[in-house]
Amino acid sequence: MSGADRFKAGVEAADVEAALGALSEDVVLHSPVTFRAFEGRDVVGHVLRTVFAMFEDFRYTDHLREGVTSILVFKASVNGRDVDGIDLVRENADGMIADLTVMVRPLSGLTALAEEMGRRLGAPPA
């Protein structure tokens, strides 16, 4: 099973630790609300645990794959705002997730996400 498949299965089962088990030690997370990326499994794990707790009614609707790259399309809500998004997942040669880019729309949903992340994690890095 690929890293993207393991990540998706963990998220869908509400098993955050299983999802995080698909991340490489040196994973990089590109957040939709910060300029600077988060690096390393411990840091990325902390951010993702917080984000998973913020989303309501999270569900993946599509999984597109080409080689070592997957796009996981999702729907959810944050503080009553509906969001659509994608997790762009790139795996390394070992099948672990090396790079994860999250994109969210619309702006009102992204704003709600950014505000809640700021509240829970502190001010985002510049």
LOMARTI-176750 format. One record per residue (C-alpha): x, y, z; residue number from 1; residue in three letters. Coordinates in steps of 0.05 Angstrom, whole numbers. Layout:
<sites>
X:Y:Z:NUM:ALA
...
</sites>
This chain:
<sites>
0:0:0:1:MET
27:68:-19:2:SER
41:124:31:3:GLY
-18:163:3:4:ALA
-64:102:11:5:ASP
-41:92:83:6:ARG
-49:166:99:7:PHE
-119:167:68:8:LYS
-140:103:104:9:ALA
-116:131:171:10:GLY
-153:197:162:11:VAL
-217:162:140:12:GLU
-213:116:201:13:ALA
-201:176:247:14:ALA
-135:143:265:15:ASP
-88:202:264:16:VAL
-28:161:286:17:GLU
-38:112:229:18:ALA
-42:170:180:19:ALA
22:201:209:20:LEU
56:133:203:21:GLY
57:144:128:22:ALA
102:205:134:23:LEU
177:201:123:24:SER
223:226:177:25:GLU
241:287:135:26:ASP
171:302:109:27:VAL
156:374:88:28:VAL
86:404:97:29:LEU
65:464:55:30:HIS
6:495:91:31:SER
-46:538:57:32:PRO
-40:590:112:33:VAL
35:598:122:34:THR
91:620:76:35:PHE
145:578:109:36:ARG
138:502:105:37:ALA
138:456:165:38:PHE
194:404:165:39:GLU
204:338:199:40:GLY
156:284:223:41:ARG
150:311:294:42:ASP
134:382:273:43:VAL
88:361:216:44:VAL
54:311:262:45:GLY
39:365:313:46:HIS
9:411:260:47:VAL
-32:355:228:48:LEU
-59:330:295:49:ARG
-83:401:308:50:THR
-113:408:238:51:VAL
-148:341:242:52:PHE
-182:363:307:53:ALA
-206:428:273:54:MET
-241:397:213:55:PHE
-313:376:219:56:GLU
-347:326:171:57:ASP
-280:313:136:58:PHE
-285:265:77:59:ARG
-244:249:17:60:TYR
-283:249:-48:61:THR
-230:230:-99:62:ASP
-161:200:-104:63:HIS
-121:214:-167:64:LEU
-53:181:-175:65:ARG
4:186:-225:66:GLU
68:150:-207:67:GLY
91:173:-137:68:VAL
43:233:-136:69:THR
-28:231:-110:70:SER
-82:283:-104:71:ILE
-132:270:-48:72:LEU
-193:314:-58:73:VAL
-232:331:5:74:PHE
-292:367:34:75:LYS
-300:390:106:76:ALA
-320:449:148:77:SER
-283:493:197:78:VAL
-323:534:248:79:ASN
-385:529:204:80:GLY
-350:547:139:81:ARG
-350:495:84:82:ASP
-284:482:51:83:VAL
-260:443:-10:84:ASP
-188:423:-15:85:GLY
-134:377:-39:86:ILE
-76:342:-6:87:ASP
-21:339:-58:88:LEU
22:280:-36:89:VAL
90:262:-63:90:ARG
124:197:-40:91:GLU
197:180:-36:92:ASN
230:117:-63:93:ALA
209:79:0:94:ASP
136:95:-11:95:GLY
133:144:48:96:MET
103:213:42:97:ILE
161:262:32:98:ALA
122:323:12:99:ASP
51:344:29:100:LEU
19:407:1:101:THR
-51:427:25:102:VAL
-94:474:-15:103:MET
-162:500:10:104:VAL
-218:542:-21:105:ARG
-258:586:-17:106:PRO
-225:646:16:107:LEU
-277:648:72:108:SER
-261:575:89:109:GLY
-187:587:85:110:LEU
-194:648:130:111:THR
-233:607:182:112:ALA
-178:554:178:113:LEU
-122:605:187:114:ALA
-157:639:246:115:GLU
-169:573:281:116:GLU
-98:549:267:117:MET
-72:614:296:118:GLY
-115:606:357:119:ARG
-93:534:370:120:ARG
-20:538:348:121:LEU
-2:611:358:122:GLY
16:660:304:123:ALA
37:626:239:124:PRO
110:634:218:125:PRO
123:692:171:126:ALA
</sites>
